[in-house]
């Protein structure tokens, strides 16, 4: 288990589950969680601002969907590759500097896309936007892990997850409205400028993002090399867990509108509605999972109880014909169970994180999310191009099942 850095001020309770966290008032925890959650909203929002504009960008620039898809790959490649670097920077100079800087780089790159004259310029700006996006997870989790009271930690993680989901939900609606009111270039310029304002507001709130000064502890990782930390079995298994989970959840989120008309015979409109409900209930499940994770140390059991039935429900959508109302209920149950596991997922990573290394560890582990997001679309797309309508659901089920072993390993290791 990790050693706790205890605050010597009178009146503060200490817990063996702490890292360097002092007990704070609920209002302080709420304020910090709100600031970090608002920042996380912008990360997920910008991840989905481009896809709704693809038809207009394709016509305007004279490019194809493959080229536009490669632009998104540039974004996630930049985000995934630089997350570890961002983690080191966060641990060295602090989230209060790195987070608003990353927000500004992401938003500024999106704004400049509205003025880009060519696809190659869009590629370069997408890479810069991805680098800006890379700071969020190491910075956000560094602040939450270092500032939130341990008894409310999982709930803070769940709010963080929910705000990201809300960002995903808000982006398509916003961009469709702006692009039809103006055009795609103006739409990107407007949302990018709004993001720069958000970055400035976060930069002014330094006090909520600054971590307390930590006492130096002799720790097997803090005194050793970072490479040894990243190659420890628990950290590697956490990375594998995140990669597989991201591949499964990305597949469901992105391809349900395409898959359900083929396997269930519903309309594209209804399949899109099902996906919206899936994401909404996923967010609700994350909130419920936060309360649950704060009341148990058996986070691996929460993950197992959520993901095993999720596998069965996912397969049923691919193989069992069902009436539309039943399909909607099954999709909502799938989303709730998946969301319920997310706070316990984050608590597992926290349990494997050495003191003072939250930025590096969360940056490395969460780069698995970007890797999973890169794996799922071409894999499922290949299956669909070759006429396999059930294969994607098998892929999703197998990747979910694949997360269980590494999750249980991390839990038993710590």
NORKA-V771033 format. One record per residue. SS is DSSP state (a for helix, b for strand, c for the rest). PSI is psi as a letter, one per 20 degrees, with the letter a starting at -180 (NA if undefined). NEAR is the number of other ideal C-beta (glycine too) atoms within 10 Angstrom. Layout:
# NORKA-V771033
ss	psi	near
SS	PSI	NEAR
SS	PSI	NEAR
This chain:
# NORKA-V771033
ss	psi	near
c	q	7
c	q	20
c	q	16
c	p	17
c	o	20
c	p	14
c	p	17
c	i	6
c	q	8
c	q	5
c	j	6
c	p	12
c	q	11
c	q	14
c	q	12
c	i	9
c	i	16
c	q	20
c	f	22
c	k	22
c	p	24
c	q	18
c	p	18
c	r	16
c	q	9
a	h	9
a	h	8
a	g	15
a	g	20
a	g	16
a	g	16
a	g	21
a	h	23
a	g	14
a	g	19
a	g	28
a	g	21
a	h	15
a	g	27
a	h	25
a	g	20
a	h	25
a	g	24
a	h	20
a	g	26
a	h	25
a	h	22
c	j	18
c	h	24
c	g	22
a	g	16
a	i	20
a	i	22
a	g	16
a	g	13
a	h	16
a	h	25
a	g	14
a	g	10
a	h	12
a	i	16
c	k	9
c	r	17
c	r	11
a	h	11
a	g	8
a	h	15
a	h	19
a	h	15
a	h	16
a	g	23
a	h	19
a	h	17
a	g	19
a	g	28
a	h	21
a	g	18
a	g	21
a	g	29
a	g	22
a	h	16
a	i	23
a	g	28
a	g	22
a	g	16
a	h	30
a	g	30
a	g	16
a	g	23
a	g	29
a	h	22
a	g	11
a	i	12
c	q	19
a	h	33
a	i	20
a	g	18
a	g	24
a	g	28
a	h	23
a	g	19
a	g	28
a	g	27
a	h	18
a	g	20
a	g	30
a	g	25
a	h	19
a	g	27
a	g	30
a	g	20
a	h	18
a	h	26
c	i	19
c	j	12
c	p	19
c	i	8
c	r	10
a	h	17
a	h	10
a	h	13
a	h	24
a	g	17
a	g	17
a	h	23
a	h	24
a	g	20
a	g	20
a	g	30
a	h	27
a	g	22
a	g	28
a	h	28
c	i	31
a	i	31
a	g	29
a	g	28
a	h	33
a	g	32
a	g	29
a	h	29
a	g	29
a	g	28
a	g	26
a	h	25
a	i	24
a	h	25
c	q	22
c	p	19
a	h	20
a	i	14
a	j	20
a	g	25
a	h	26
a	h	22
a	g	28
a	h	29
a	h	29
a	h	23
a	g	26
a	g	25
a	g	22
a	h	24
a	g	24
a	g	23
a	h	18
a	g	21
a	g	18
a	h	17
a	h	15
a	g	20
a	g	16
a	g	10
a	g	18
a	h	23
a	g	13
a	g	12
a	h	20
a	h	20
a	h	11
a	g	10
c	d	13
c	r	15
a	h	24
a	g	17
a	h	13
a	g	25
a	h	28
a	g	19
a	g	19
a	h	21
a	g	22
a	h	14
a	h	16
a	h	25
a	h	16
a	g	10
a	g	18
a	h	23
a	g	13
a	g	14
a	h	24
a	h	16
a	i	9
c	l	17
a	h	13
a	h	10
a	i	17
a	i	25
c	p	15
c	q	20
c	q	12
c	p	7
c	q	13
c	q	13
c	p	10
c	q	16
c	o	8
c	q	15
c	h	10
c	g	20
c	h	16
c	i	11
c	a	12
c	q	9
a	h	17
a	h	8
a	h	12
a	g	21
a	h	16
c	j	10
c	q	18
a	g	12
a	g	21
a	g	24
a	g	16
a	h	21
a	h	29
a	g	21
a	g	20
a	g	25
a	h	25
a	g	25
a	g	24
a	g	25
a	g	22
a	g	27
a	g	26
a	h	23
a	g	20
a	g	25
a	g	26
a	g	19
a	h	18
a	i	22
a	g	23
a	h	18
a	h	17
a	g	24
a	h	23
a	h	17
a	h	16
a	h	20
a	i	20
c	k	10
c	r	20
c	r	11
a	h	11
a	g	10
a	h	16
a	h	23
a	h	17
a	g	16
a	g	25
a	h	21
a	g	15
a	h	15
a	g	23
a	h	19
a	g	17
a	h	20
a	g	26
a	g	22
a	g	16
a	h	28
a	g	27
a	g	18
a	h	14
a	h	31
a	g	28
a	h	13
a	g	21
a	h	27
c	i	18
c	j	9
c	q	12
c	i	11
c	m	12
a	h	25
a	h	17
a	h	14
a	g	24
a	g	27
a	g	18
a	h	16
a	g	22
a	h	21
a	g	13
a	h	13
a	h	26
a	g	20
a	g	12
a	h	20
a	g	26
a	h	16
a	h	17
a	h	22
a	h	20
a	i	11
c	o	13
c	p	10
c	q	15
c	q	10
a	g	16
a	h	8
a	g	13
a	g	22
a	g	17
a	g	16
a	g	20
a	h	26
a	g	19
a	h	16
a	g	26
a	g	28
a	g	22
a	g	23
a	g	26
a	h	29
a	h	26
c	i	27
a	g	30
a	h	30
a	h	27
a	g	25
a	h	28
a	h	23
a	g	29
a	g	26
a	h	23
a	h	19
c	j	20
c	p	26
c	q	21
c	p	21
c	j	21
c	j	24
a	g	28
a	g	33
a	g	28
a	g	30
a	h	30
a	g	28
a	g	25
a	g	32
a	i	27
a	i	25
a	h	21
a	g	22
a	h	25
a	g	20
a	h	22
a	h	24
a	h	20
a	g	18
a	g	24
a	g	18
a	h	12
a	g	16
a	h	24
a	g	15
a	g	12
a	g	19
a	h	16
a	h	9
c	j	8
c	j	8
c	o	15
c	i	14
c	h	14
a	g	16
a	h	26
a	h	24
a	g	15
a	g	21
a	g	28
a	g	18
a	h	13
a	h	23
a	g	25
a	h	15
a	i	17
a	h	23
a	g	17
a	g	13
a	h	22
a	g	28
a	h	17
a	g	19
a	g	26
a	g	23
a	h	9
a	h	15
c	NA	15
